[in-house]
């Protein structure tokens, strides 16, 4: 059912208008890249064991799982003199800036873990509405361009942020510190990140207008919302999830399995209870609406969920293990106070910057690739390139050759950030763009939670605590994601390339 009768086409925006509306993503990704490249290093510096790092990272995806659908739900319903999505951009930017300034000064490991929780929640408050922002502002013909522009800014921000500790070292800033203290290179990089994030977000907030809800509803691309399946059958899914969670919990207790698996068991049980509740509740509140939209999500989203699941499992495995894998396997040290470890950590930052830099170029090339091959085949090829890149970590011996590995990862990353959203956005009603984008992010967050729950266990049980094998598992996961892309029917979209 629609709330108004569509009457006119949404006007196209100029290149510089799209530039302004996407520029804030540079700041978000600057902070996000500092987090990905350096938080494991901070954790190890403060005394964390390699096998404990995935569990410490649980805060980040768990925060996203909770925050993203809530922010999406309320941003769909927000309108005031500051706009619809922009109030969330500003609030998230301020909180994230404060967390970035505090993180490298954490006195204890658990303080750092708590700040990671706050930082990631703040990133999500800003980031989730940005995905819906493109759907709000752009007509369907320009949405691939908008998401590609976001990917460009994501890459630029991540490249600079990832290289910062390495560059600061070249300028003579101390890259080592006494045991338990974070090096000055990392501290200064985080301070710069706080400034860039807030400045970039303010640029977008001050230079971009938003359509009022009634005007947005009147555009001809405001898709009619299809009737969702009645939630009365949700209890069946809930019962299955709840039973699975209880069985897993019993196995953990009986066989004395790793404590990280409690998160997986608890997650299954909680979602099971929520779906059972959905099947019987008469509530009309926010939780009922969020769960109802999750149960009745559009078919294209269901088909893309598996692609997202395996793609983001791979990326999370890479983010949390690259520093320790490169330092241990290529530089021969896991001692955070040693020169060798910190050289390896810096090189890991360079590798992170490399794949993000390649992602900038790939984001420019991908619209041309889509024009020739279509969305689905283009995404499959890019995911395969990334999978082969991560698998090559297992056979390469010279760390400098890892640059070539990250070229493939860069193409996969640019594709992950743009093509699934381009395939999805044309199938969403504008009145629910925020909540559906938030729910779509469930299938980014859930695999990250799974990775945080099981990667440490897998490394300990099967790979002698060698983190490089987590990158190999990530490579295999990207190839599986590519195969699942073949199940997705792509929309017919005239793609506008970056000029």
PyMOL commands that set and color helices and strands:
alter all, ss='L'
color gray80, all
select helices_A, chain A and resi 15-45+50-56+58-76+86-103+109-137+140-170+184-207+213-217+231-255+261-280+286-295+299-330+339-373+375-394+399-425+430-440+442-462+468-485
alter helices_A, ss='H'
color red, helices_A
deselect
rebuild
show_as cartoon
